[in-house]
Amino acid sequence: MTALLLPLADAEPGNQALTISLFTAVVAVTLYITWWASRQNKTAADYYAGGRNFSGAQNGLAVAGDYMSAASFLGISGQIALYGYDGFLYSIGFLVAWLVALLLVAELLRNSGRFTMADQLAYRMRQKPIRTAAASSTIVVSIFYLLAQMVGAGSLVGLLLGVTDEALKAGVIVLVGALMIIYVTIGGMKGTTWVQIVKAVLLMTGTVLITFLVLLKFDFNLSKLLGAAADNSGKGADFLGPGLLYGKDLVGQIDFLSLGLALVLGTAGLPHILIRFYTVPDSKSARRSVQWAIGLIGAFYLMTLALGFGAAALLDTGKDSAVATSKGNTASPLLAEVVGGGAGSTGGAILLALIAAVAFATILAVVAGLTLTSASSFAHDLYANVFAKGKVTERDEIRVARFAAIGIGAVAIALAIPAQKLNIAFLVALAFAVAASANLPALLYNLFWKRFNTSGATWSIYGGLVSAVLLVLFSPVVSGKPTSMFPGVDFAWFPLSNPGIVSIPLGFLFGIIGTYLGKDRTSEQRYTELQVRALTGAGAEAAAKH
């Protein structure tokens, strides 16, 4: 077993070169797709919504590709490998969250919006305040989510190159940031969507392959796999029960509830997921997208069980192991190396390369989608509709979106470098909490509450956003613990790692308070029209063309 647990840095140089070559090939293919797609972009609808001509199956693959991020492939398997049962709760949360998004928001938003989340809110609200609030929230949520993807990229490439130095990993994060800016500024939504489709196919193929090889080692006996994972983890039966990560005390139990609430409600407020439904031509295609996405996402999260417990059974997950020091982020690639034949073997090198390349393509696709979402919101909502008051050409709007992508990418790079010590599934859970606190209350109130007005929407968005971000800032995530972003200082007066249990109810409460304090009743006049459009799609296609 010891030979199987050697880090990549100890592998034969020839195998390492093969690994890096295969890894680079996938990156080159995605860059070619982006360049090809850039030649198809002629209008704002092409750049923001891919021309609205993707089929239901294509968009379903892209939605799944966007949702099955590095947090899912790397972070969740790592959490399971380190914490067993408690880690698998992330898989359940992410899967259930998708169902909530579909039932409550996805199709209704597609029918009543155009390019961004703010389009739906602004339909019956005053343009300037609501677009400013929605764009601010979109950008903050996207940056939180970007941190997770870029931290994953640093861990992944560090593993591939045998890099342990933090400064070199920071250089990797800068490289990923530069690549994502290229994807967005050149390819737009069309390029991003095709990269996500390719990535979804590769990710499902790679996950099925690793799951098959893991189960093969244990004679396709899940009980045998779980028993081996418990024994090898050093924690025994406790590994298969709750309590290793959450629930050790009252604070831990509340933190677990907060995490669950954020995961279940967060997806319905994630802008980069919701705008994917603007890329299809009609409501029927949107529903078809949903069917494809549910099938792919459901199968994937079931397979994370085999990835995580397989890593616990076959890898060293002790305190000083490569898996533990990366906070679990390298569990899946190292597992691929082991089931392929072990470190130093050609099979292990090839499988590690393929899985690492798939994971890196996953990261690139998701960061491109996130950056495009936030850049589009800045250009379409703030620049075109707030600053320029609608008096702007599509060409100028797209140009501003490209510059915004550069700025947002730079901010994400700067924040991701000190966040390298955090598990990426955990970082994504923070993004979910912010999205559920700031975006979801306003979207639901706008769709289902006639009395809701501009004041309520801005109070809801800003109240949920500020409360979530402040609670994260003063939590153990940022300071006070050896695993914090800044371990040398301590200003963590908020005890929970995830703010959702406090900030999400606050977002809903602020929406109610703001609505009754506001005197604007004009939003009620367009509520019926919005409801008809959201439920039936009547007029949505015509509005999308303007």
N, C-alpha and C positions, 0 to 999 in steps of 0.2 A: 504493500500500500504506500510505503514511503516514497517509492519512485514515482508514483502517480501524483504526488502532492508537490513536486518541485515547481517553483515559479518559472514563468516563461523565460526569464533572464538566464536560466541555467540550461535552456534547450540548445540543441545543436544549431550553429549559425545558419546552416543551410535550411533547416526547418523554419527558423525565424524569418529568413528572407522570403521563403514561400508564403508564410503567414502575411507578411507585410505586402507582398505583391498582390495576393488575392484581395486583401483589404483595400488596397489602392484602386483596384479594377472596379469595384462596386462604386466607389466615390466618383471615378471617372464617368461611369455610365450615368449616374444621376446628374452630373454636371452637363453631359451631352443632352439629356432630356430637357434640362432647364434652357439650354441654348436653343434647342429645336422649338420649344414652346414659345420662346420670346419672339419668334418670327410670326406667330399667330396673333399677337396682341396688337389690336388697332384701336380699341375703344375702352372707356372706363369699365364697361361691363365685362370686357375680356380680362382686364387686369384685376378687377375686384372679384368677379364671379365666374371666371373661366368661360365667358360667353353664354352661360346658362345652357349649354348643350351637352352636358354629361348625362349619360343614361343612369337609370336607377341602380343598376349593378355596378357601374363604374364609380358612382358617388358613394355607394354602400362600401365598396372596398376602400375608398379614400377616407370615409368617415371612420371606419375601423382602423385604418392606418394612422389617422390622427389621434384616435383615442388610445390605441395600444402603444403607448409611448415608452421611452426608456425607463420611466418609473415602473411600468408594468413588467417589462422584460427583465430588467436588471434589478430594480429596487425591490419589487415584491418577492421575487425568488430569493433575494438576499435576506429579506426580513424573515421569510420562512426558514431559510437555512440556519439563521442565528437564533430565532425565537419560536420556531415551530408553530403551534396552534395560533398564537397571537399574531404572527406574521401573516398567516393565511386569511385573517380577518380583512386585510387590505384587499385581497382578491374579491371577497364577498362584497365589500363596500363599493368598489369600483364597478362591479357588475350590476348591482342593484341600482346604483346611481344612474346608470345608462337608461334603465327602464323608467325611472322617474322623469328623466329629461324627455324621453319620447312621449310619455303619456301627458305631460303637462305643458311642454313648451315647443318642441321642435317643429311640428307641422304648422302650428298656429303662428309661430314666428316667421316661417318661410312665406306663408300666405299674406302676411301683413307688413313685411319689410321689403327692403330693396338690396342694400349692400351690407349694412352694419346693424348691430343691435339697436343703436340709437334711432334708426329709421322707424322701427316699430313703435318706440316710445314717443317719438316726435309726431306721429300721425295725428294724435289728438291733444298734444301738449304744445306749449310755446317753444319754438325752435332753439333759441340761443341758450337758455339755462339747461334744458334737458340734454342737448347735444354736448355741451361742455361737461356736464356731470357724467354722462355715459362714456364719453371718450376718455376722461380721466380714469374711470374705473376699469375700462378695457385695457388701457396701457399698464396700469398697476398689476392687474391680475395676470396679464401676459408676461410681465417681467418676473413675477414670482414663479410662474410655470417654466419660464426660460432658464431660471437658475438650476432647476432640477435636471433639465436636459444637458446643460453645459457641464455640470458637475459629473454627470454620467459619462460624458465624452472624455473628460480628463481622466477618470478612472479607467476607462476602456483602453484608450491609447497608451496610457501609462503601463497597463498590463501588456499590451502588444509589444511595446518597445523595451519592456523591462525597466521603466523609469519609476523611480521612487522619490526623486527630488521634487519638492513642492513648486519650485520656480519653473522647472520644465513642464510640470503639469499645467501651470498657469499659462505657459506658452501654447499648450494644446488648446486650452479654452479660448485664447485669442484667435487661434487658427479656425476653430469651429465658428466663432463669431463672424470672422471674415467670410467663411463659406456661406453662412446663412444669409448674410447681407447680399452676396452675389446671387443666391437663389431668388431672393425676393425682388431685388432691384431689376433683375433681368427677366425672370420667368413669370412673375405675378402669380395669380391664382391658378392659371392653366398649368404652368410649369410645376407649381407646388402640388397640385392635384395628381398629376401624372407620377411625380416622385412618390407620393403617398400610396398610389395604387401599386406601383412596383414594390415599394417597401412592405405593404401589407401582404402581398403574395410571398415575398422572401421571408418575412417574419413568421407567417403561418407554416411555411414549408420547413424552416429551420426548427421551429418549436415542435412540430410533429415528429421530425427526425430525432431530436434529442429525447423527447418523451418516449418514443419507441425504443431507443437504445437503453434508456434508464430502466424501463419496465422489463426489457429483455434480460438485463442483469439480475433481475429479481423474479424471473419466470412469470412475469405478468401477474404477480401476486401483490396487490396493494398493501395487504396486511404485513407481508414480509418486508416491503419497502419501508413502511412506517416504523416497524420494529428495529430495522437496521439504522434508521435515522435517529431514533431515540437512543440506541446504544452508542452510536458513534459520536453523538452530540455531547456525551458526558453528563447529561441531565436526566437520563432515564425516562420514566413515565411522565415526569413533569413537562417534558418536551412536547407531549401530545395533549396537554391540557392547558387551560388558561392561566395566566399569571406571570409568565416570564418577562413580558414587556409591559403589560398593563395589569392593574388590579391588585398590586401588592399592598396598597393602602388606599385611603379614601380619595386622596388627590389623584392617584393612578386610575381609580375607577371612574372618577369624573372626567379625567383626561380621555379615557377610552370612549365614554359617551360622547364627548366633544368631537373626537375623531370620527366616530360613526355618523354623527349628524352632518359633519362637514362632507364626508365622502358621499353620503346618500343624496344630499341636496346640491352638492357643488357642481356637478356636471351640467345641470339645468341652467347654470349661470355662467358657464365658460364660453366666452365669445368666439374662440377659435373653433369650437365644435358647432355652435349654433349657426355660424355663417356658412358652413358647408352646405346647408340646405338651400342656399341661394344659387347654387351652381347647377341646379336641375331645372328643366323647362316648365314643369307643372307639379300640381299636388300629387298626382298619381305616381310620378317618378320619385317624389319625396318619400311616399309610403314604401315604394319598392326599395329605396335606399335603406330605409329602416329595417326591412326584412333581412337584407343582406348583412347589414351591420350587426344585428342581434345574433344571427347565426355564427358569424366569425368571432365576435367578441365573447360570446358565451363559451364557445369551444376553447378559445385561447385561455380564458381565466381558469377553466377546469384544468388545463395542462400546466398552469403555474404550480399546481399541487405537486406534479411529478418533478418539475424543475427544482422547486425549493427543497422538498424532502429528499430528492435525489442528491442534491448538493450536500445536504446534511449527512446523508449516508455514505457518500463516496469521497468527500473532501474533508480536510482538516479545518474545523471552524473554531478552534481554540482561540484564546485571548490574543495571541501574537501571530495568528495565521494571516495569510494574504486576504482571505475572505473577511475576517474580523477587522483588520486594519483598514479595509476599504469600505467599512460599514455595510458589507454584504453586496456592494455594487459589482463585484467581479465574480460572484458565485456562478452565474449562468455560463460565461465564457470558460471558466476553469472546469466546470462540469462537462462542457463540450469536449475539452481537451482530454479529460479522463475517459469518457465513454468512447472516444475515438481511438484510444490506444495508449494514452498517457503522455506525459511530458517527454520530449525527445523523440517520439515516434512520428512518422510521416502522417499517419492517420490522425493523430492528435493535433498536429500542426494544421492540417487541412481543415479539420472540423472547427478548431479554435478560430482559424482565419474566417471561415464562412459565417460562424455565429457572431464574431466580433464585427465583421463587415455588415451583417444584417442589423446588428444593434446600432452601429454608427449611421447606417442609412436611416434607421428609425429616428435617431436623434436629429439628423439633418432635416428630415421631412417635417418633424414636429416643430423644430425651432423655426423653420421657414414659415409654417402655417401660423405660428404665434406672432412672428415678426410682421408678417403680412397683415394679420388681423389688427394689430395695434397701429401699424403705419397707415392702414386704410382708414381706421377710425380717426386718426389725427388729421389726415388729408381731407377725407370726405365730411366728417362732422365738424372739426374745429376750423380748418382752413377754409373749405369751400362754403360751409353754411353759417359759421359764426363770424370769422374774420372778414371774408369776402362777401358775405350775405347773399350767396348764390350767384354772384356775378363773376364767374370764373370758367375758363374753358376746361374740357376734359384733359387736354394735354398738360395744362398747368397743374391740375389736381394730381395727375399721375406722377408728375415730376416732384411735387411736394411729398407724395407718399414714398418715393424712393429716397429722398433725403431724410425723411422721418425714420425709415428703416435703418439707415446708417446710425442715426442718433440713438435709437432704441437698442440697437445691437451693442453700441459702445457702453451704454448703461448696464446692460445685462452682463457684459464681460467683466466690468468693474465690480459688480456685486457677486458674481459667481466665484471669483478667485478666493475670497475669504470663506466661502461656503463649502469648500471641498471636503470638509470633515463630516458632512451631514449625509444621511441616507437619502437617496433621491425620491423614493416613494414617500418618505416623510415630508420632503420639501413640497412635493406635489399636493399632499394633504393640506398644507398651508395655503396653497393657491386655491384649492377647492373651498376652504373656509372663507377666504376673501371674496370669491365669486358668489358663494351662497349668501354672504352677508350683504354685499353691495348690489348685485345684479338681480338675483332671483326675486326678492320682494317686489321690486319695481316692475319686473316683467309680469309677475302673477297678478299684482294689483291692477296693472294696466289692462290685462286681458279679461279679468273677471269682476272688477269693482267699478261700477258706473261713477260713483262719487269721487274717485281718485283724480287728482289734478297735478298740475306742474309743481306746486309747492310740495305736495306729498312725494312726488317722484324724486325731486332733488334732495329732500330731507332723507329719504330712504337710501338713496345711492351714497351720498356723502356720509350719512350717519353710520351705515354699515361698513363702508370703506375705511373711514378714519378709525372707528372702534376696532376693527379687525387688525389693521396695520399697527396701531398703537399697542394693542395687547401682545402682538408678536414681538414688537420692538422691546417690550419690557418683560419678556418671557425667558425661560431657560434656553430657548433656541438661540438667542443672540448673546447672552452673557450668563455668568454665574456657575457654569459647569465646565469640566474638561472637554466635553464634546460640543460646546457652544461655538458659534462663529468667532466670538472674541472671548476666549477663556480667561484672559488676564484681568478682566474687570467684572464687576457684579452690580448690575442695576435691575435685576429681575425681580420685581415685586409681584408680578402676576405668576402664579405657580404652575399653570397649565401650559403644555407645549403646543396645544392646538386651541385657538380661541373660539371655535365655532359655537360651543354651547352658550357663550355669552354674546358674541357679536351677531350671530344669525337672528336670534329673537330681537336684538336691538334694531337690526335693519328693518324688520317688519314693524316694530313699534314706532320707529321714527317715521315710517311711511304713513301710519295712522295719524300721528300727532301733526305732521306737516300738512296732511290733507284737510284736517279740521281747522287748523290755524289759517290756511290759505283761503282767500276770498274768491279766487278764480273758479267760476262754474262753467266756463266755455267748453272745457274738455268733455263735459257730459253730452254736449250736442253731437259729438262725433262718435260716441261710444257704440251706438247701435250699428253704425256703418262699419266701424272697426271689427265688431263682433261677427257680423255677417261675412266680412272679408276673411277674417282669421279662421272661421269654421268651414267656409265653403271654397275659399280661394277666388271668389268672384271679384274681378278687377285687378287681381294681383299681377297677372301677366302683363296687362296693359301698363300698370304703374311701373313695372320693372324696366320697361323700354324707354322711359323718360328720364 
